[in-house]
Amino acid sequence: MIKKGIILAGGRGTRMSPLTKAVNKQLLPIYDKPLIFYPLSILMLANIKDILIIVNKGQLNQYKKILPNGNNLGIKITYLEQNKPRGLPDAFVIGEKFIGKENVAMILGDNFFYGQNLTTKLIENTRLNRGARVVLHKVSRPELFGVAKVNKNNKIISIKEKPKKYLSDLAITGLYFFDNKVVKYAKKLKPSKRGEVEIVDLLNFYRLEKQLSADLIGRGGAWLDTGSIEDFYKTSAFVSAIENRQGFKIACLEEIALNKKWVKKKQVQESIKFYGNCEYSNYLKKLIN
């Protein structure tokens, strides 16, 4: 079982400048919650309670103001700083001590997932013992993404970053599950022309050993990457539409913790006090009354 998870919340967020000059992108709001709540909720739904959040140097205090240590959620949050963006696989080098001898999941801090049977799928993926698994999602413009070609056994047979020629319409999302070899492989990587180590190169270690499998988010699910201003607002509109129509909140961390019996009503009351008089608090009050 995978019991540890990493959220990579560093990066410069240049595509969203000037907004991101003063504030880390993952602390900007997607509708009524900071973006970081959404990837964190995904790890919590997967029953992962030991979480490392990797942030940019100098931005640690901003995160600790909103997510101090996870006590109020029945989870444990550790923070580490990244001096500068060195590519996604760098997370496993930075987090080597945190990972120890265990398997690990990683989600990118700007990824948004939503779907009916998502929790079941997530928990299934944490049962990974060896190899690596990548979550894929069908897209209409594969040339904008890293894509994977999959055989009928759901093994990934080839990967290409932003292919000019059609290879597949299955985009590699920012959610990955790895066995413990990931640390060893991440250390072997050499930077690409961009000057960063590439996730595709890391995945290829597993692919060459026929140890790379895929999990597909079906038509009922949604994956949104909030990398640009336009995508950011589309995601906000999506969350707003669903929450207002159905009356429940997406990525309400306290609700997930309460449903999983990781916390009691008393901790939720403390969260209400912490957030103050706002819509989010009103929702929490309804949960416990």
C-alpha positions as CSV (number, residue, x, y, z in Angstrom):
1,M,0.0,0.0,0.0
2,I,1.2,3.5,-0.8
3,K,0.9,5.5,2.4
4,K,3.1,8.5,1.5
5,G,2.3,11.3,-0.9
6,I,4.2,14.4,-2.3
7,I,2.6,17.6,-3.6
8,L,5.0,19.5,-5.8
9,A,4.0,23.1,-5.2
10,G,7.1,25.0,-6.3
11,G,7.5,26.4,-9.8
12,R,7.6,30.0,-10.9
13,G,4.1,30.2,-12.3
14,T,5.4,32.5,-15.0
15,R,2.4,31.9,-17.3
16,M,0.3,33.6,-14.6
17,S,2.5,36.6,-13.9
18,P,2.2,39.3,-12.6
19,L,-0.3,37.5,-10.2
20,T,2.4,35.0,-9.2
21,K,5.2,37.6,-8.5
22,A,4.1,38.0,-4.9
23,V,2.0,34.8,-4.2
24,N,2.7,31.2,-5.1
25,K,0.2,30.0,-7.7
26,Q,-1.0,27.2,-5.4
27,L,-2.3,29.7,-2.9
28,L,-4.4,31.6,-5.4
29,P,-8.2,30.8,-5.3
30,I,-10.0,28.3,-7.3
31,Y,-13.5,29.6,-6.6
32,D,-13.6,29.6,-2.7
33,K,-10.5,27.7,-1.7
34,P,-6.8,28.0,-2.4
35,L,-5.7,25.7,-5.2
36,I,-3.5,23.6,-2.9
37,F,-6.7,22.3,-1.2
38,Y,-7.6,20.4,-4.4
39,P,-4.4,18.2,-4.9
40,L,-4.3,17.7,-1.1
41,S,-7.9,16.4,-1.1
42,I,-6.9,13.9,-3.8
43,L,-4.2,12.4,-1.6
44,M,-6.6,12.3,1.4
45,L,-9.3,10.6,-0.7
46,A,-6.6,8.0,-1.6
47,N,-6.2,7.4,2.2
48,I,-2.7,8.9,2.2
49,K,-2.1,10.6,5.5
50,D,1.6,11.3,5.5
51,I,2.2,14.2,3.1
52,L,5.2,16.2,2.0
53,I,4.6,19.6,0.3
54,I,7.5,20.9,-1.6
55,V,7.5,24.7,-1.9
56,N,9.7,27.5,-3.3
57,K,12.4,28.9,-1.1
58,G,11.0,31.8,0.9
59,Q,7.3,30.8,0.6
60,L,7.0,28.4,3.4
61,N,5.3,30.8,5.8
62,Q,2.5,31.5,3.4
63,Y,1.7,27.8,3.3
64,K,2.0,27.4,7.1
65,K,-0.6,30.1,7.6
66,I,-3.2,28.1,5.8
67,L,-2.0,24.5,6.4
68,P,0.1,24.5,9.5
69,N,0.8,20.8,10.1
70,G,-2.4,18.8,9.3
71,N,-3.3,18.1,12.9
72,N,-6.8,19.6,12.3
73,L,-7.3,17.1,9.4
74,G,-5.9,14.0,11.1
75,I,-3.0,13.9,8.7
76,K,0.7,14.8,8.9
77,I,2.1,17.5,6.7
78,T,5.9,18.0,6.3
79,Y,7.3,20.9,4.2
80,L,10.6,21.1,2.3
81,E,11.9,24.0,0.2
82,Q,13.1,23.8,-3.4
83,N,15.8,26.4,-4.2
84,K,14.8,26.6,-7.9
85,P,12.6,24.6,-10.2
86,R,14.7,21.7,-11.4
87,G,12.0,19.5,-12.9
88,L,9.3,17.2,-11.5
89,P,11.6,14.2,-10.7
90,D,13.6,16.5,-8.4
91,A,10.8,16.0,-5.9
92,F,12.0,12.5,-5.2
93,V,15.6,13.6,-4.7
94,I,14.5,16.4,-2.3
95,G,12.0,14.0,-0.6
96,E,14.4,11.0,-0.3
97,K,14.5,11.0,3.5
98,F,10.7,11.5,3.6
99,I,10.1,8.5,1.3
100,G,12.6,6.2,3.1
101,K,12.0,2.6,2.0
102,E,8.4,3.1,1.1
103,N,6.4,3.5,-2.2
104,V,5.1,7.0,-2.9
105,A,2.4,8.9,-4.8
106,M,3.0,12.4,-6.3
107,I,0.6,15.0,-7.5
108,L,1.4,18.3,-9.0
109,G,0.1,21.3,-7.0
110,D,-1.8,22.8,-9.9
111,N,-3.8,19.7,-10.9
112,F,-7.5,19.4,-10.5
113,F,-9.3,16.1,-10.6
114,Y,-13.0,15.4,-10.3
115,G,-15.2,12.3,-10.9
116,Q,-17.8,10.0,-9.6
117,N,-15.8,6.9,-8.9
118,L,-12.5,8.8,-8.3
119,T,-12.0,7.7,-4.7
120,T,-12.4,4.0,-5.6
121,K,-9.8,4.5,-8.5
122,L,-7.4,6.3,-6.2
123,I,-7.5,3.7,-3.5
124,E,-7.0,1.0,-6.1
125,N,-3.8,2.8,-7.4
126,T,-2.4,2.9,-3.8
127,R,-2.3,-0.9,-3.9
128,L,0.7,-0.7,-6.3
129,N,3.5,-2.9,-5.1
130,R,6.1,-2.6,-7.9
131,G,6.6,-0.5,-11.0
132,A,4.9,2.9,-11.7
133,R,1.4,3.9,-12.7
134,V,0.4,7.1,-14.4
135,V,-3.1,8.6,-14.6
136,L,-4.1,9.4,-18.1
137,H,-7.0,11.6,-19.5
138,K,-8.3,11.9,-23.0
139,V,-7.7,15.3,-24.6
140,S,-8.8,16.9,-27.8
141,R,-5.4,18.6,-28.5
142,P,-2.7,16.0,-27.7
143,E,0.1,18.1,-29.2
144,L,-0.1,20.4,-26.2
145,F,0.6,17.6,-23.7
146,G,2.9,14.7,-22.8
147,V,1.0,11.7,-24.2
148,A,1.2,7.9,-23.7
149,K,0.3,5.1,-26.0
150,V,-1.2,2.1,-24.1
151,N,-1.6,-1.5,-25.1
152,K,-4.7,-3.6,-24.3
153,N,-3.2,-4.7,-20.9
154,N,-3.0,-1.0,-19.9
155,K,0.8,-1.1,-20.1
156,I,2.4,2.1,-21.5
157,I,4.4,1.3,-24.7
158,S,5.5,4.7,-25.7
159,I,5.6,8.3,-24.3
160,K,6.2,11.5,-26.1
161,E,6.3,15.1,-24.9
162,K,4.1,17.4,-27.1
163,P,4.2,15.2,-30.2
164,K,4.1,16.9,-33.5
165,K,2.8,13.7,-35.2
166,Y,-0.2,12.0,-33.7
167,L,0.8,9.2,-31.2
168,S,-2.2,9.0,-28.9
169,D,-4.9,11.3,-27.4
170,L,-4.2,10.2,-23.8
171,A,-2.5,13.0,-21.9
172,I,-0.3,12.3,-18.9
173,T,-1.9,14.1,-16.0
174,G,0.0,15.2,-12.9
175,L,-0.8,12.2,-10.7
176,Y,1.7,9.3,-10.4
177,F,2.2,6.3,-8.2
178,F,5.7,4.8,-7.8
179,D,7.6,2.0,-6.1
180,N,10.7,2.8,-4.1
181,K,13.0,2.6,-7.1
182,V,11.9,6.1,-8.1
183,V,14.5,7.7,-5.8
184,K,17.3,5.7,-7.5
185,Y,16.0,6.5,-11.0
186,A,15.5,10.2,-10.2
187,K,19.1,10.5,-9.1
188,K,20.3,9.1,-12.4
189,L,18.6,11.7,-14.6
190,K,20.5,14.3,-16.5
191,P,19.0,17.7,-17.3
192,S,17.4,18.2,-20.7
193,K,17.9,21.2,-23.0
194,R,15.5,23.1,-20.8
195,G,18.0,22.7,-18.0
196,E,15.6,20.6,-15.9
197,V,15.2,16.8,-15.3
198,E,12.2,15.5,-17.2
199,I,9.4,13.3,-15.9
200,V,9.2,11.5,-19.2
201,D,12.8,10.3,-18.8
202,L,12.0,9.0,-15.3
203,L,8.9,7.2,-16.6
204,N,11.0,5.7,-19.4
205,F,13.1,3.8,-16.9
206,Y,10.0,1.9,-15.8
207,R,8.7,1.6,-19.4
208,L,11.9,-0.1,-20.5
209,E,11.4,-2.6,-17.7
210,K,7.8,-3.2,-18.8
211,Q,6.8,-1.8,-15.3
212,L,4.8,1.2,-16.4
213,S,1.0,1.0,-16.4
214,A,-1.8,3.4,-16.9
215,D,-5.0,4.2,-15.2
216,L,-7.6,6.1,-17.3
217,I,-10.0,8.7,-16.1
218,G,-13.2,7.9,-18.0
219,R,-15.8,10.1,-19.6
220,G,-17.5,10.9,-16.3
221,G,-14.3,12.4,-14.8
222,A,-12.5,15.6,-15.3
223,W,-8.9,16.6,-15.2
224,L,-7.9,20.3,-15.5
225,D,-4.5,21.7,-15.5
226,T,-4.6,25.2,-14.0
227,G,-1.3,26.4,-15.6
228,S,-2.6,29.5,-17.4
229,I,-5.0,32.3,-16.4
230,E,-7.6,31.0,-18.8
231,D,-7.5,27.4,-17.4
232,F,-7.5,28.8,-13.9
233,Y,-10.7,30.6,-14.4
234,K,-12.3,27.7,-16.3
235,T,-11.6,25.5,-13.3
236,S,-13.0,28.1,-10.9
237,A,-16.2,28.3,-13.0
238,F,-16.4,24.5,-13.1
239,V,-16.2,24.3,-9.2
240,S,-18.6,27.1,-8.8
241,A,-21.2,25.5,-11.1
242,I,-21.0,22.1,-9.4
243,E,-21.0,23.4,-5.8
244,N,-23.9,25.8,-6.3
245,R,-26.0,23.4,-8.2
246,Q,-25.4,20.4,-5.9
247,G,-24.9,22.1,-2.5
248,F,-21.7,20.2,-1.6
249,K,-18.2,21.4,-1.7
250,I,-15.3,19.9,-3.8
251,A,-12.1,19.5,-1.9
252,C,-13.5,20.3,1.6
253,L,-10.6,18.9,3.6
254,E,-12.4,18.8,6.9
255,E,-15.3,16.9,5.3
256,I,-13.0,14.2,3.9
257,A,-11.3,13.9,7.3
258,L,-14.6,13.6,9.1
259,N,-16.0,11.1,6.7
260,K,-12.9,8.9,7.1
261,K,-13.1,9.3,10.9
262,W,-9.7,10.8,11.1
263,V,-11.1,13.7,13.1
264,K,-14.0,14.4,15.4
265,K,-16.5,17.3,15.3
266,K,-14.4,19.1,17.9
267,Q,-11.5,19.5,15.4
268,V,-14.0,20.8,12.7
269,Q,-15.2,23.4,15.3
270,E,-11.6,24.5,15.7
271,S,-11.3,24.8,11.9
272,I,-14.4,27.0,11.8
273,K,-12.8,29.3,14.4
274,F,-9.6,29.3,12.4
275,Y,-11.4,30.3,9.1
276,G,-13.6,32.8,10.7
277,N,-17.0,34.0,9.4
278,C,-17.1,32.9,5.8
279,E,-19.1,30.6,3.4
280,Y,-16.6,27.8,3.9
281,S,-17.2,27.9,7.7
282,N,-20.9,28.0,7.2
283,Y,-20.6,24.8,5.2
284,L,-18.5,23.2,8.0
285,K,-21.2,24.2,10.5
286,K,-23.9,22.4,8.5
287,L,-21.7,19.3,8.4
288,I,-21.4,19.0,12.2
289,N,-24.9,20.1,13.2
